């Protein structure tokens, strides 16, 4: 599970880095963090099914990944907005 979380995070960050338009950031957000089908969201929902000893670590890693993805999306939005205004 930990490897899967890291892969999701790395894939998301790679996609965010390659984005050239703000509109695509919303699609990336939905793909990884969306309420219905977000890849990381599905992992967070599945934590309840893990053994008790794994829940805290997986929850921590998944939340860390979510925060990093959200932060990178915001940073990229800001970066694209600056480029657009120039």
C-alpha positions in Angstrom: 0.0 0.0 0.0 2.8 2.4 0.8 4.4 1.8 -2.6 1.1 2.4 -4.3 0.6 5.7 -2.5 4.1 6.8 -3.5 3.4 5.8 -7.1 0.2 7.8 -7.1 1.9 10.8 -5.7 4.8 10.7 -8.2 2.5 10.2 -11.1 0.3 13.2 -10.0 3.3 15.4 -9.5 4.7 14.5 -12.9 1.4 15.3 -14.6 1.1 18.6 -12.7 4.6 19.6 -13.8 3.8 18.9 -17.5 0.6 21.0 -17.5 0.5 24.0 -19.7 -3.1 25.2 -19.1 -5.0 25.8 -15.8 -8.0 23.8 -17.1 -6.0 20.6 -17.0 -5.2 21.0 -13.4 -8.8 20.5 -12.5 -8.8 17.2 -14.4 -5.7 16.1 -12.5 -7.3 17.0 -9.2 -10.4 14.9 -10.0 -8.2 12.0 -11.2 -6.2 11.8 -7.9 -8.3 13.6 -5.3 -11.9 13.6 -6.6 -14.6 12.5 -4.1 -16.0 9.8 -6.4 -13.1 8.2 -8.3 -10.0 9.9 -7.1 -7.1 7.4 -6.9 -5.9 8.6 -3.5 -9.4 9.0 -2.3 -10.0 5.3 -2.9 -7.0 4.5 -0.8 -8.2 6.7 2.1 -11.6 5.1 2.0 -10.0 1.6 2.1 -8.0 2.4 5.2 -10.8 1.1 7.4 -10.3 -2.4 5.8 -6.6 -2.5 6.8 -5.3 -4.3 9.9 -5.2 -2.0 12.9 -1.5 -1.8 13.0 -1.2 -0.5 9.4 -4.0 2.1 9.5 -2.0 5.0 11.1 1.0 4.7 8.8 -1.0 4.3 5.6 -3.3 7.1 6.7 -0.4 9.4 7.4 1.3 8.6 4.1 -1.9 9.1 2.1 -2.7 12.4 3.8 0.9 13.6 3.2 0.5 12.7 -0.5 -2.8 14.5 -0.7 -1.4 17.6 0.9 1.6 17.6 -1.4 -0.5 17.1 -4.6 -2.9 19.9 -3.5 0.0 22.2 -2.7 1.6 21.5 -6.1 -1.6 22.1 -7.9 -2.0 25.5 -6.2 1.7 26.4 -7.0 1.2 25.5 -10.6 -2.0 27.5 -10.9 -0.2 30.5 -9.5 2.7 29.9 -11.9 0.4 29.6 -14.9 -1.5 32.7 -13.9 1.8 34.7 -13.8 2.7 33.5 -17.3 -0.7 34.3 -18.6 -0.6 37.9 -17.4 2.8 38.5 -19.0 
